[in-house]
């Protein structure tokens, strides 16, 4: 069964940290690009950070320098370390696995985990 399961969300105060995890099953994890997206209330889903199978990373400008994405291919997991959290980071965070198929990308989505940053 192909599945992505996120965990680690919660309620934190501004300036605090959280670490999100995404566990993959049913896929050859090491060949997939892994991406964290988020969707705030009333807004479109946006890319937060991505990491390729080779370990190349990229970040949205809004989180660069505060968030770090990493992966552990032995554990089939991807992580998002979030530091110096701001209220505007409040969103549901989704894990996405993507790999080129024959004619289009093959994608898998997790169910999301809620991060709330509030004092």
C-alpha positions as CSV (number, residue, x, y, z in Angstrom):
1,X,0.0,0.0,0.0
2,X,1.4,3.3,-1.1
3,X,1.2,5.8,1.8
4,X,2.8,8.9,3.3
5,X,2.1,9.7,6.9
6,X,3.0,13.0,8.4
7,X,3.5,13.6,12.1
8,X,4.9,16.2,14.5
9,X,2.5,19.1,14.1
10,X,1.1,21.0,17.0
11,X,0.6,24.3,18.8
12,X,3.7,26.4,19.5
13,X,4.5,30.0,20.4
14,X,6.2,32.4,18.0
15,X,10.0,31.8,18.0
16,X,9.7,28.2,19.0
17,X,10.7,25.1,16.9
18,X,9.0,22.0,15.6
19,X,10.1,19.0,13.6
20,X,7.8,17.4,11.1
21,X,8.3,13.8,9.9
22,X,6.9,12.0,6.9
23,X,7.1,8.2,6.8
24,X,6.7,6.6,3.4
25,X,5.6,3.0,2.6
26,X,4.9,1.2,-0.6
27,X,7.3,3.2,-2.8
28,X,11.0,3.0,-3.6
29,X,11.6,6.0,-1.4
30,X,15.2,6.7,-2.4
31,X,14.3,7.6,-6.0
32,X,11.6,10.1,-5.2
33,X,11.9,13.8,-4.8
34,X,10.3,14.7,-1.5
35,X,8.5,18.0,-1.0
36,X,6.8,19.7,1.9
37,X,3.8,21.9,1.0
38,X,1.6,23.9,3.2
39,X,-1.9,25.4,3.0
40,X,-3.0,28.2,5.3
41,X,-6.7,28.9,5.9
42,X,-8.2,30.7,2.9
43,X,-4.9,30.4,0.9
44,X,-3.6,28.2,-1.9
45,X,-1.2,25.4,-1.2
46,X,2.4,26.5,-1.5
47,X,5.7,24.7,-1.8
48,X,7.8,25.0,1.4
49,X,10.9,22.9,0.8
50,X,12.0,20.1,-1.4
51,X,14.8,17.5,-1.5
52,X,15.8,15.4,-4.5
53,X,16.9,11.8,-4.5
54,X,20.5,13.1,-4.7
55,X,20.0,15.4,-1.7
56,X,19.7,18.8,-3.5
57,X,17.4,21.1,-1.5
58,X,15.4,24.2,-2.3
59,X,13.2,26.4,-0.1
60,X,10.6,29.1,-0.5
61,X,11.9,32.5,0.2
62,X,9.5,32.8,3.2
63,X,11.2,29.9,5.1
64,X,14.8,30.1,3.8
65,X,17.2,30.3,6.7
66,X,14.6,29.1,9.2
67,X,13.5,25.7,7.9
68,X,15.7,22.7,7.0
69,X,14.6,19.7,5.0
70,X,16.4,16.4,5.2
71,X,15.8,12.7,4.4
72,X,16.8,9.3,5.7
73,X,16.6,6.8,2.9
74,X,17.3,3.9,5.3
75,X,14.2,4.8,7.3
76,X,12.1,6.0,4.3
77,X,11.5,9.3,6.1
78,X,11.7,13.0,5.2
79,X,11.9,15.7,7.9
80,X,11.2,19.4,8.1
81,X,13.0,21.2,10.9
82,X,11.2,24.5,11.6
83,X,12.9,27.1,13.7
84,X,12.0,30.7,14.6
85,X,8.4,29.9,13.8
86,X,6.1,32.8,13.0
87,X,2.3,33.1,13.2
88,X,2.3,33.2,9.3
89,X,3.7,29.7,9.3
90,X,0.4,28.4,10.6
91,X,-1.0,25.9,8.1
92,X,-1.6,22.3,7.3
93,X,1.7,20.8,6.2
94,X,1.6,18.1,3.5
95,X,4.2,15.7,2.5
96,X,4.5,14.9,-1.3
97,X,6.6,12.3,-3.1
98,X,7.2,12.8,-6.8
99,X,9.0,10.9,-9.5
100,X,8.9,11.1,-13.3
101,X,6.7,8.4,-14.9
102,X,6.6,7.4,-18.5
103,X,4.3,10.3,-19.6
104,X,3.7,12.3,-16.4
105,X,4.9,12.6,-12.8
106,X,3.8,10.0,-10.3
107,X,2.8,11.7,-7.1
108,X,1.8,10.5,-3.6
109,X,0.3,12.8,-1.0
110,X,0.0,12.5,2.8
111,X,-3.0,13.5,4.8
112,X,-1.4,16.6,6.3
113,X,-0.4,17.7,9.8
114,X,-1.6,21.0,11.4
115,X,1.0,23.5,12.7
116,X,-0.4,26.4,14.7
117,X,1.9,29.2,15.8
118,X,0.2,31.5,18.3
119,X,0.9,33.2,21.6
